[in-house]
Amino acid sequence: MNAAVVPGLPEIRAGEDLAGLIAEQVELRPEDVVCVASTAVSKAEGRAADLDAFPPGPRATELADRLSALTGEEKDPRFAQAVLEESTELLIESPFLLTEARPGHVTVNAGIDRSNVPDADVLLLPERPMASARRLADRLGTRVVITDTSGRPFRHGQRGVAIGWAGLPAARDWRGEPDREGRELSVTMEAVVDELAGTANLLGGEGAEGTPVVLIRDWTFGELAGDDELFRAVETDFVRQALRQWSYEDGGERA
């Protein structure tokens, strides 16, 4: 497998042809995987916003006041309102906001970005990243993974994860395959799109690099069956169920 950043891309603006800009910089093959940072997709789709577009309601004001008191840092209730509007569920209210963003991705602050956003206060995730990935894949004639940066439970640091993909399954299904001792694997599902996103994140960087697109070449999915489920169903997501009962302030169950 070979992977490299796609150089020469300009700062992406709302309404620009992101697929066309990528195609101008690199000659693509159908078997390639093009990993695109969600920030570039969001900018092209006009998802930059000013916080004044999110007048805070009572719930957002309450959350901001609580976080301010806990952290000793002033929290903007408009930002809390943006998080609420971009989320389908608030899983942790303090000491930070952990939410299920509207596309299904569980992340801090609904994935709203405040860095590298010229001429706006915040950048929201793409509204429908799976559809965005499909449009890019159709235009580029390749496989596409849209990436985001996310923290991980039980570990320090962030890594790249996939929030949209097209042209390949999300996971490689090893169930039923034998291990080296001939034992049948029963639970192993390899989250391939997350692994590709992590590779892209490692090369693309996190700061001022300005390299939101990474090309992965000479990689194959293999002959194993694919599976397109990446997000756990609520009824089998036991961590989510536990979080619904947990309170930071009480160190136990919510009232």
DRENVEX-105093 format. One record per atom (N, C-alpha, C, O): residue in one letter; x, y, z. Coordinates in steps of 0.02 Angstrom, whole numbers, padded with zeros to 5 digits, always signed. Example, Ala and Ser with C-alpha at 12.3 -4.5 7.8 and 13.67 -1.06 7.14 Angstrom:
2
A+00660-00284+00390/A+00615-00225+00390/A+00660-00165+00390/A+00712-00166+00423/S+00642-00112+00354/S+00684-00053+00357/S+00645+00002+00394/S+00670+00057+00402/
! end
This chain:
255
M+00042-00060+00000/M+00000+00000+00000/M+00043+00062+00000/M+00092+00065+00037/N+00026+00110-00041/N+00060+00175-00043/N+00010+00229-00026/N-00048+00227-00048/A+00032+00278+00012/A-00012+00333+00031/A+00027+00398+00030/A+00085+00400+00051/A-00005+00451+00006/A+00028+00516+00003/A-00024+00571+00002/A-00080+00561-00023/V-00007+00628+00029/V-00052+00686+00026/V-00058+00710-00046/V-00012+00702-00086/V-00115+00738-00062/V-00125+00771-00127/V-00107+00844-00117/V-00143+00881-00083/P-00052+00867-00147/P-00029+00935-00135/P-00066+00985-00181/P-00100+00966-00228/G-00056+01048-00165/G-00078+01101-00211/G-00149+01122-00206/G-00172+01163-00245/L-00187+01095-00157/L-00257+01116-00151/L-00262+01184-00118/L-00226+01197-00070/P-00305+01228-00143/P-00314+01293-00111/P-00359+01288-00050/P-00387+01235-00035/E-00366+01343-00014/E-00416+01347+00039/E-00484+01338+00007/E-00502+01374-00040/I-00523+01290+00032/I-00587+01274+00002/I-00639+01325+00025/I-00643+01343+00084/R-00678+01349-00023/R-00731+01398-00009/R-00799+01368-00025/R-00805+01320-00062/A-00850+01398+00004/A-00918+01374-00007/A-00936+01376-00081/A-00924+01425-00116/G-00965+01321-00105/G-00988+01317-00173/G-00935+01294-00223/G-00951+01284-00282/E-00873+01285-00201/E-00821+01264-00247/E-00827+01190-00265/E-00856+01151-00227/D-00801+01172-00322/D-00804+01104-00348/D-00746+01065-00317/D-00691+01064-00345/L-00758+01033-00260/L-00705+00998-00225/L-00678+00941-00267/L-00617+00931-00270/A-00722+00902-00298/A-00699+00847-00340/A-00656+00872-00397/A-00604+00842-00413/G-00676+00926-00428/G-00637+00954-00482/G-00568+00978-00460/G-00519+00969-00495/L-00566+01008-00401/L-00501+01032-00375/L-00455+00973-00361/L-00395+00977-00374/I-00482+00918-00335/I-00441+00859-00321/I-00416+00829-00387/I-00357+00812-00393/A-00461+00822-00436/A-00443+00791-00500/A-00390+00832-00537/A-00351+00804-00576/E-00388+00897-00526/E-00337+00939-00558/E-00268+00924-00532/E-00218+00937-00567/Q-00262+00898-00471/Q-00197+00890-00439/Q-00167+00820-00446/Q-00107+00812-00436/V-00208+00770-00463/V-00182+00702-00464/V-00222+00660-00514/V-00283+00669-00521/E-00187+00615-00549/E-00220+00570-00595/E-00243+00508-00556/E-00202+00474-00526/L-00307+00495-00557/L-00336+00443-00514/L-00352+00380-00552/L-00362+00381-00613/R-00352+00324-00515/R-00371+00259-00542/R-00432+00234-00505/R-00443+00253-00447/P-00473+00193-00536/P-00535+00169-00504/P-00522+00132-00438/P-00564+00135-00393/E-00465+00098-00431/E-00452+00060-00370/E-00422+00103-00314/E-00412+00078-00259/D-00408+00167-00327/D-00382+00211-00276/D-00434+00224-00221/D-00494+00217-00232/V-00409+00242-00163/V-00452+00267-00109/V-00432+00339-00095/V-00375+00353-00077/V-00479+00385-00104/V-00467+00455-00091/V-00497+00472-00023/V-00558+00469-00015/C-00455+00490+00025/C-00478+00508+00092/C-00481+00584+00097/C-00430+00618+00086/V-00539+00610+00112/V-00550+00683+00113/V-00571+00703+00183/V-00619+00676+00211/A-00536+00752+00212/A-00554+00777+00278/A-00624+00808+00275/A-00641+00843+00228/S-00663+00795+00327/S-00731+00822+00329/S-00731+00898+00327/S-00779+00929+00304/T-00677+00929+00351/T-00674+01002+00349/T-00677+01028+00278/T-00710+01078+00264/A-00642+00994+00232/A-00643+01016+00162/A-00712+01007+00133/A-00736+01051+00096/V-00745+00951+00148/V-00812+00939+00124/V-00861+00991+00152/V-00902+01019+00116/S-00855+01004+00217/S-00900+01052+00249/S-00891+01122+00219/S-00940+01158+00207/K-00829+01142+00208/K-00818+01208+00179/K-00849+01213+00110/K-00882+01263+00094/A-00839+01162+00068/A-00867+01163+00001/A-00944+01164+00003/A-00976+01194-00041/E-00972+01133+00053/E-01045+01128+00059/E-01076+01186+00098/E-01135+01185+00114/G-01035+01236+00115/G-01061+01295+00148/G-01081+01285+00220/G-01130+01315+00243/R-01045+01243+00256/R-01063+01227+00325/R-01026+01270+00376/R-01031+01258+00436/A-00989+01321+00354/A-00961+01370+00400/A-01017+01415+00426/A-01063+01431+00389/A-01012+01435+00489/A-01066+01475+00518/A-01039+01521+00572/A-00987+01508+00602/D-01075+01575+00583/D-01060+01620+00640/D-01104+01599+00698/D-01160+01576+00690/L-01077+01608+00758/L-01115+01588+00818/L-01178+01629+00828/L-01224+01607+00863/D-01181+01688+00798/D-01242+01728+00805/D-01302+01694+00771/D-01359+01712+00784/A-01288+01643+00729/A-01343+01605+00698/A-01375+01556+00746/A-01423+01523+00729/F-01347+01552+00807/F-01371+01504+00857/F-01389+01540+00922/F-01355+01532+00972/P-01443+01580+00921/P-01464+01613+00983/P-01479+01561+01037/P-01519+01515+01024/P-01449+01567+01095/P-01456+01513+01145/P-01524+01511+01179/P-01552+01563+01198/G-01550+01451+01186/G-01609+01440+01225/G-01591+01425+01297/G-01531+01422+01314/P-01640+01414+01340/P-01627+01400+01411/P-01582+01340+01422/P-01539+01341+01466/R-01591+01287+01383/R-01551+01226+01392/R-01477+01240+01376/R-01433+01218+01412/A-01464+01275+01322/A-01395+01291+01303/A-01363+01337+01355/A-01304+01328+01372/T-01400+01384+01380/T-01374+01429+01432/T-01357+01391+01495/T-01306+01403+01527/E-01401+01344+01513/E-01388+01302+01572/E-01324+01261+01563/E-01283+01258+01609/L-01316+01230+01505/L-01257+01190+01492/L-01193+01232+01494/L-01143+01212+01524/A-01195+01290+01462/A-01137+01334+01461/A-01119+01358+01531/A-01060+01359+01549/D-01168+01376+01570/D-01155+01399+01639/D-01125+01343+01681/D-01078+01355+01719/R-01150+01282+01673/R-01124+01226+01712/R-01052+01211+01693/R-01010+01199+01736/L-01037+01211+01628/L-00969+01197+01605/L-00922+01253+01627/L-00864+01239+01644/S-00945+01314+01626/S-00903+01370+01649/S-00885+01362+01722/S-00827+01373+01742/A-00934+01343+01763/A-00921+01334+01834/A-00873+01275+01847/A-00831+01279+01892/L-00880+01222+01808/L-00838+01163+01818/L-00766+01174+01796/L-00719+01153+01830/T-00758+01207+01738/T-00692+01213+01708/T-00656+01277+01727/T-00595+01282+01719/G-00692+01327+01751/G-00661+01392+01765/G-00649+01432+01703/G-00614+01484+01706/E-00675+01411+01646/E-00668+01447+01583/E-00737+01467+01558/E-00785+01429+01562/E-00741+01528+01533/E-00805+01553+01508/E-00826+01514+01446/E-00788+01509+01398/K-00887+01487+01447/K-00913+01449+01391/K-00969+01488+01357/K-01013+01516+01390/D-00968+01490+01291/D-01016+01529+01252/D-01080+01489+01244/D-01079+01436+01214/P-01136+01513+01270/P-01199+01476+01262/P-01220+01468+01190/P-01257+01422+01173/R-01197+01512+01146/R-01213+01504+01075/R-01181+01441+01047/R-01211+01406+01006/F-01120+01427+01070/F-01087+01365+01048/F-01125+01304+01074/F-01133+01255+01038/A-01147+01308+01136/A-01186+01252+01163/A-01251+01243+01123/A-01272+01186+01113/Q-01281+01297+01101/Q-01342+01292+01060/Q-01326+01259+00994/Q-01365+01218+00969/A-01269+01277+00964/A-01249+01245+00901/A-01240+01170+00910/A-01260+01131+00867/V-01209+01151+00965/V-01199+01080+00979/V-01267+01044+00985/V-01276+00990+00958/L-01313+01074+01021/L-01379+01043+01029/L-01414+01036+00962/L-01445+00984+00948/E-01410+01086+00920/E-01445+01084+00856/E-01413+01035+00807/E-01447+01009+00763/E-01349+01021+00816/E-01314+00974+00771/E-01312+00903+00799/E-01277+00861+00773/S-01349+00890+00853/S-01347+00825+00886/S-01416+00793+00887/S-01467+00826+00885/T-01415+00727+00890/T-01477+00690+00901/T-01483+00665+00973/T-01538+00649+00995/E-01427+00662+01009/E-01428+00641+01079/E-01368+00671+01115/E-01313+00671+01089/L-01380+00695+01175/L-01327+00720+01219/L-01312+00665+01270/L-01353+00651+01313/L-01253+00635+01264/L-01236+00578+01306/L-01202+00598+01370/L-01215+00568+01423/I-01158+00648+01368/I-01124+00674+01427/I-01132+00750+01427/I-01118+00782+01377/E-01155+00778+01482/E-01166+00850+01487/E-01108+00886+01520/E-01100+00947+01509/S-01068+00852+01559/S-01010+00881+01592/S-00962+00825+01610/S-00983+00768+01623/P-00896+00840+01610/P-00863+00905+01603/P-00854+00927+01531/P-00819+00976+01519/F-00884+00892+01483/F-00885+00913+01413/F-00948+00886+01382/F-00984+00846+01413/L-00963+00907+01321/L-01023+00885+01287/L-01005+00829+01238/L-00972+00840+01188/L-01028+00769+01254/L-01020+00712+01209/L-01087+00697+01178/L-01136+00685+01214/T-01090+00698+01112/T-01155+00693+01079/T-01152+00642+01022/T-01098+00624+00997/E-01211+00620+01002/E-01217+00588+00937/E-01234+00641+00887/E-01288+00671+00888/A-01187+00654+00842/A-01200+00703+00789/A-01253+00677+00742/A-01265+00617+00739/R-01284+00721+00705/R-01340+00701+00663/R-01323+00645+00613/R-01366+00603+00599/P-01262+00642+00586/P-01247+00586+00541/P-01238+00519+00576/P-01231+00468+00543/G-01238+00517+00644/G-01231+00454+00681/G-01165+00446+00717/G-01156+00398+00754/H-01119+00491+00705/H-01052+00489+00734/H-01053+00515+00806/H-01076+00571+00817/V-01030+00476+00855/V-01026+00498+00924/V-00960+00533+00935/V-00907+00503+00925/T-00963+00595+00956/T-00902+00635+00962/T-00915+00694+01008/T-00972+00709+01025/V-00861+00728+01028/V-00867+00786+01071/V-00894+00845+01030/V-00873+00856+00973/N-00940+00883+01059/N-00966+00945+01030/N-00995+00936+00960/N-00992+00981+00919/A-01024+00877+00948/A-01057+00863+00883/A-01009+00871+00825/A-01030+00883+00768/G-00944+00865+00838/G-00895+00871+00785/G-00885+00941+00759/G-00854+00950+00706/I-00910+00992+00795/I-00903+01061+00772/I-00831+01083+00781/I-00802+01074+00834/D-00803+01112+00728/D-00733+01132+00727/D-00727+01208+00733/D-00766+01246+00705/R-00675+01229+00771/R-00664+01301+00778/R-00595+01321+00752/R-00576+01379+00758/S-00557+01274+00724/S-00490+01289+00699/S-00490+01289+00623/S-00530+01254+00591/N-00446+01329+00594/N-00439+01333+00521/N-00505+01348+00486/N-00522+01317+00436/V-00542+01396+00515/V-00606+01415+00486/V-00603+01490+00470/V-00624+01531+00511/P-00578+01509+00411/P-00574+01580+00396/P-00644+01611+00385/P-00688+01579+00357/D-00652+01671+00409/D-00713+01711+00396/D-00776+01682+00428/D-00831+01698+00406/A-00769+01640+00479/A-00827+01614+00515/A-00805+01592+00584/A-00745+01585+00597/D-00853+01582+00628/D-00837+01561+00696/D-00827+01486+00702/D-00781+01463+00737/V-00868+01447+00667/V-00866+01374+00675/V-00878+01340+00608/V-00902+01371+00560/L-00860+01276+00606/L-00873+01235+00547/L-00911+01173+00570/L-00887+01135+00613/L-00969+01162+00542/L-01011+01105+00560/L-00992+01045+00516/L-00966+01053+00461/L-01006+00985+00540/L-00996+00925+00500/L-01041+00928+00437/L-01092+00962+00438/P-01022+00892+00385/P-01068+00886+00328/P-01136+00859+00351/P-01139+00817+00395/E-01188+00885+00321/E-01255+00863+00342/E-01266+00789+00329/E-01295+00754+00370/R-01244+00765+00271/R-01254+00695+00252/R-01189+00669+00222/R-01182+00665+00161/P-01141+00651+00265/P-01075+00632+00239/P-01075+00570+00194/P-01032+00564+00151/M-01122+00524+00204/M-01125+00467+00159/M-01144+00490+00088/M-01114+00466+00039/A-01192+00534+00083/A-01211+00561+00018/A-01154+00602-00012/A-01142+00601-00072/S-01118+00639+00030/S-01061+00678+00006/S-01007+00633-00022/S-00978+00647-00074/A-00994+00577+00013/A-00945+00529-00011/A-00966+00499-00078/A-00924+00490-00122/R-01030+00483-00085/R-01054+00455-00148/R-01046+00504-00205/R-01025+00485-00260/R-01061+00567-00194/R-01053+00617-00247/R-00980+00623-00268/R-00965+00626-00328/L-00935+00625-00219/L-00864+00629-00236/L-00841+00567-00273/L-00804+00572-00322/A-00863+00509-00250/A-00843+00446-00283/A-00867+00444-00355/A-00831+00423-00400/D-00929+00467-00367/D-00956+00467-00434/D-00916+00514-00480/D-00902+00498-00537/R-00899+00572-00453/R-00862+00621-00493/R-00790+00599-00505/R-00763+00609-00560/L-00757+00571-00454/L-00687+00553-00460/L-00676+00485-00491/L-00621+00471-00516/G-00726+00442-00490/G-00719+00375-00516/G-00675+00331-00472/G-00642+00286-00497/T-00675+00344-00407/T-00634+00307-00359/T-00676+00289-00298/T-00735+00307-00293/R-00644+00254-00252/R-00674+00244-00186/R-00657+00305-00143/R-00604+00335-00151/V-00701+00323-00098/V-00693+00385-00058/V-00709+00371+00015/V-00757+00336+00031/V-00668+00399+00060/V-00682+00398+00132/V-00678+00470+00157/V-00628+00504+00145/I-00730+00492+00190/I-00730+00558+00222/I-00711+00549+00295/I-00741+00509+00331/T-00660+00585+00317/T-00631+00575+00382/T-00646+00632+00430/T-00659+00689+00409/D-00643+00616+00494/D-00647+00666+00547/D-00597+00647+00600/D-00574+00590+00603/T-00580+00693+00643/T-00535+00679+00699/T-00576+00671+00762/T-00620+00712+00776/S-00563+00618+00799/S-00604+00603+00857/S-00562+00575+00913/S-00513+00539+00901/G-00580+00592+00975/G-00549+00561+01032/G-00574+00489+01041/G-00621+00468+01007/R-00541+00452+01085/R-00558+00382+01096/R-00567+00369+01170/R-00526+00392+01210/P-00619+00333+01189/P-00625+00315+01259/P-00567+00271+01281/P-00542+00229+01244/F-00545+00282+01343/F-00493+00242+01375/F-00422+00257+01350/F-00375+00226+01374/R-00414+00302+01302/R-00348+00318+01276/R-00340+00394+01268/R-00388+00429+01253/H-00279+00418+01278/H-00263+00487+01264/H-00256+00497+01189/H-00241+00450+01152/G-00266+00558+01167/G-00253+00575+01097/G-00312+00564+01051/G-00360+00531+01068/Q-00306+00594+00992/Q-00357+00588+00941/Q-00331+00548+00882/Q-00270+00540+00873/R-00377+00524+00841/R-00358+00489+00780/R-00412+00500+00728/R-00467+00523+00743/G-00395+00484+00666/G-00443+00491+00612/G-00493+00434+00613/G-00475+00377+00624/V-00556+00451+00600/V-00609+00402+00593/V-00650+00420+00531/V-00648+00477+00507/A-00687+00372+00505/A-00729+00383+00446/A-00799+00403+00468/A-00827+00374+00514/I-00826+00454+00434/I-00896+00472+00446/I-00938+00463+00383/I-00999+00467+00385/G-00904+00452+00326/G-00938+00439+00263/G-00893+00399+00218/G-00832+00407+00220/W-00921+00356+00176/W-00880+00316+00131/W-00923+00293+00073/W-00984+00289+00078/A-00890+00279+00017/A-00925+00255-00043/A-00876+00214-00085/A-00817+00230-00089/G-00902+00162-00115/G-00862+00120-00158/G-00829+00061-00124/G-00796+00021-00157/L-00837+00056-00059/L-00810+00000-00020/L-00851-00009+00043/L-00880+00040+00067/P-00855-00070+00070/P-00891-00080+00133/P-00854-00047+00191/P-00794-00031+00186/A-00889-00036+00245/A-00858-00006+00304/A-00811-00054+00338/A-00760-00033+00365/A-00827-00118+00338/A-00790-00167+00378/A-00777-00230+00339/A-00813-00247+00292/R-00723-00264+00358/R-00706-00329+00331/R-00728-00382+00382/R-00708-00379+00441/D-00768-00429+00360/D-00799-00477+00405/D-00757-00541+00408/D-00755-00580+00360/W-00723-00551+00464/W-00680-00609+00474/W-00717-00668+00506/W-00688-00721+00516/R-00780-00658+00523/R-00817-00711+00557/R-00823-00773+00513/R-00839-00768+00453/G-00809-00830+00543/G-00811-00893+00505/G-00744-00912+00475/G-00735-00968+00453/E-00696-00864+00475/E-00629-00880+00449/E-00588-00915+00504/E-00598-00901+00563/P-00542-00958+00485/P-00501-00992+00535/P-00441-00950+00556/P-00413-00913+00515/D-00420-00956+00619/D-00356-00927+00639/D-00301-00977+00623/D-00313-01028+00591/R-00240-00964+00645/R-00183-01007+00628/R-00189-01077+00659/R-00158-01125+00636/E-00229-01081+00712/E-00239-01146+00745/E-00301-01182+00719/E-00319-01236+00744/G-00333-01153+00670/G-00393-01184+00643/G-00457-01168+00679/G-00510-01193+00662/R-00452-01125+00731/R-00513-01106+00767/R-00551-01054+00727/R-00522-01010+00696/E-00616-01060+00727/E-00658-01015+00688/E-00667-00949+00724/E-00686-00947+00782/L-00654-00894+00690/L-00666-00827+00718/L-00741-00814+00721/L-00777-00830+00674/S-00763-00786+00776/S-00835-00778+00786/S-00858-00706+00793/S-00917-00692+00783/V-00813-00660+00809/V-00835-00591+00821/V-00795-00538+00783/V-00815-00479+00784/T-00742-00555+00750/T-00696-00505+00723/T-00725-00470+00661/T-00737-00501+00610/M-00737-00405+00669/M-00757-00361+00614/M-00705-00306+00610/M-00700-00265+00657/E-00668-00303+00556/E-00614-00254+00549/E-00641-00190+00519/E-00664-00189+00462/A-00638-00135+00557/A-00665-00071+00534/A-00618-00040+00483/A-00579+00005+00501/V-00621-00062+00422/V-00574-00043+00370/V-00575+00032+00357/V-00522+00063+00351/V-00634+00062+00352/V-00637+00133+00335/V-00606+00176+00390/V-00577+00228+00376/D-00611+00154+00453/D-00577+00190+00507/D-00501+00183+00501/D-00464+00231+00514/E-00478+00124+00482/E-00405+00114+00474/E-00378+00157+00417/E-00324+00185+00423/L-00416+00161+00363/L-00395+00205+00307/L-00396+00278+00329/L-00352+00317+00311/A-00447+00297+00367/A-00451+00365+00392/A-00393+00381+00438/A-00366+00437+00435/G-00373+00333+00481/G-00316+00344+00524/G-00252+00354+00485/G-00211+00396+00503/T-00243+00315+00432/T-00184+00324+00389/T-00183+00394+00358/T-00132+00427+00357/A-00241+00415+00334/A-00246+00481+00303/A-00232+00536+00354/A-00198+00585+00339/N-00258+00528+00414/N-00247+00578+00466/N-00174+00584+00485/N-00149+00639+00498/L-00139+00527+00487/L-00068+00526+00504/L-00029+00567+00453/L+00018+00603+00472/L-00046+00562+00389/L-00010+00597+00337/L-00033+00669+00330/L+00007+00714+00319/G-00099+00680+00335/G-00126+00747+00322/G-00111+00797+00377/G-00106+00857+00363/G-00105+00773+00439/G-00089+00819+00494/G-00150+00849+00526/G-00206+00840+00503/E-00137+00888+00579/E-00191+00916+00620/E-00190+00992+00624/E-00238+01022+00648/G-00136+01023+00602/G-00129+01095+00614/G-00137+01137+00551/G-00190+01138+00520/A-00082+01170+00533/A-00084+01218+00478/A-00058+01189+00412/A-00040+01226+00367/E-00057+01122+00407/E-00028+01092+00347/E-00066+01109+00283/E-00035+01116+00230/G-00132+01114+00287/G-00171+01129+00228/G-00171+01073+00177/G-00171+01085+00117/T-00172+01010+00202/T-00172+00952+00157/T-00230+00906+00176/T-00220+00856+00209/P-00291+00924+00156/P-00350+00887+00178/P-00366+00824+00139/P-00415+00790+00154/V-00327+00809+00087/V-00342+00751+00045/V-00280+00706+00042/V-00225+00728+00029/V-00292+00641+00053/V-00238+00591+00050/V-00259+00537+00001/V-00316+00513+00003/L-00213+00517-00042/L-00225+00465-00091/L-00193+00400-00067/L-00133+00398-00054/I-00233+00347-00062/I-00208+00281-00044/I-00213+00237-00105/I-00266+00229-00136/R-00156+00208-00123/R-00150+00170-00185/R-00122+00100-00171/R-00087+00090-00121/D-00139+00053-00214/D-00114-00016-00209/D-00136-00049-00144/D-00099-00086-00112/W-00198-00037-00126/W-00229-00070-00069/W-00293-00105-00093/W-00331-00076-00131/T-00303-00167-00071/T-00362-00204-00091/T-00401-00226-00030/T-00373-00237+00024/F-00466-00231-00038/F-00509-00252+00016/F-00499-00326+00031/F-00510-00349+00087/G-00479-00365-00019/G-00471-00437-00009/G-00534-00474-00027/G-00583-00445-00049/E-00532-00539-00016/E-00588-00583-00035/E-00638-00594+00021/E-00689-00627+00010/L-00626-00566+00080/L-00674-00575+00134/L-00738-00536+00121/L-00738-00487+00084/A-00791-00559+00152/A-00855-00524+00146/A-00851-00455+00178/A-00813-00444+00225/G-00892-00410+00153/G-00894-00343+00181/G-00957-00332+00221/G-01006-00368+00215/D-00955-00282+00263/D-01012-00263+00304/D-01014-00187+00308/D-00962-00156+00317/D-01072-00157+00301/D-01076-00084+00299/D-01098-00053+00364/D-01111+00007+00367/E-01102-00092+00418/E-01120-00065+00483/E-01057-00040+00519/E-01011-00079+00530/L-01056+00023+00536/L-00999+00050+00573/L-01021+00074+00642/L-00983+00067+00690/F-01080+00102+00648/F-01105+00128+00712/F-01147+00074+00746/F-01191+00045+00715/R-01134+00062+00809/R-01172+00012+00846/R-01245+00032+00853/R-01261+00091+00863/A-01289-00017+00848/A-01359-00005+00863/A-01367+00011+00937/A-01331-00017+00978/V-01413+00055+00953/V-01421+00077+01023/V-01435+00018+01069/V-01410+00017+01125/E-01474-00031+01046/E-01492-00086+01090/E-01433-00132+01106/E-01437-00170+01155/T-01380-00130+01067/T-01320-00170+01082/T-01261-00127+01104/T-01206-00153+01114/D-01272-00062+01110/D-01217-00017+01130/D-01221-00007+01206/D-01254+00038+01231/F-01188-00052+01242/F-01194-00052+01315/F-01158+00008+01347/F-01178+00030+01401/V-01107+00033+01315/V-01074+00093+01341/V-01121+00152+01339/V-01127+00190+01387/R-01156+00160+01283/R-01204+00215+01277/R-01259+00208+01329/R-01279+00257+01360/Q-01283+00147+01340/Q-01335+00136+01389/Q-01311+00155+01459/Q-01349+00183+01499/A-01248+00140+01475/A-01221+00158+01540/A-01214+00233+01547/A-01228+00261+01600/L-01192+00266+01493/L-01183+00338+01496/L-01250+00374+01508/L-01252+00427+01540/R-01303+00346+01483/R-01368+00377+01493/R-01388+00379+01567/R-01430+00420+01587/Q-01358+00336+01607/Q-01374+00333+01678/Q-01321+00368+01722/Q-01329+00370+01783/W-01269+00395+01691/W-01211+00419+01729/W-01212+00495+01735/W-01234+00530+01689/S-01188+00521+01792/S-01184+00593+01803/S-01114+00610+01829/S-01091+00580+01877/Y-01081+00658+01797/Y-01014+00678+01818/Y-01016+00707+01888/Y-00974+00691+01930/E-01064+00751+01901/E-01067+00785+01966/E-01079+00736+02023/E-01049+00742+02076/D-01123+00687+02011/D-01139+00640+02064/D-01092+00580+02067/D-01090+00545+02118/G-01055+00569+02013/G-01012+00510+02009/G-01054+00446+02008/G-01028+00392+02026/G-01116+00451+01988/G-01159+00392+01989/G-01218+00402+01943/G-01211+00434+01891/E-01275+00375+01961/E-01333+00378+01918/E-01363+00448+01916/E-01361+00485+01965/R-01391+00464+01858/R-01426+00527+01852/R-01492+00523+01891/R-01522+00470+01901/A-01513+00581+01912/A-01577+00584+01948/A-01634+00570+01900/A-01692+00570+01921/
! end
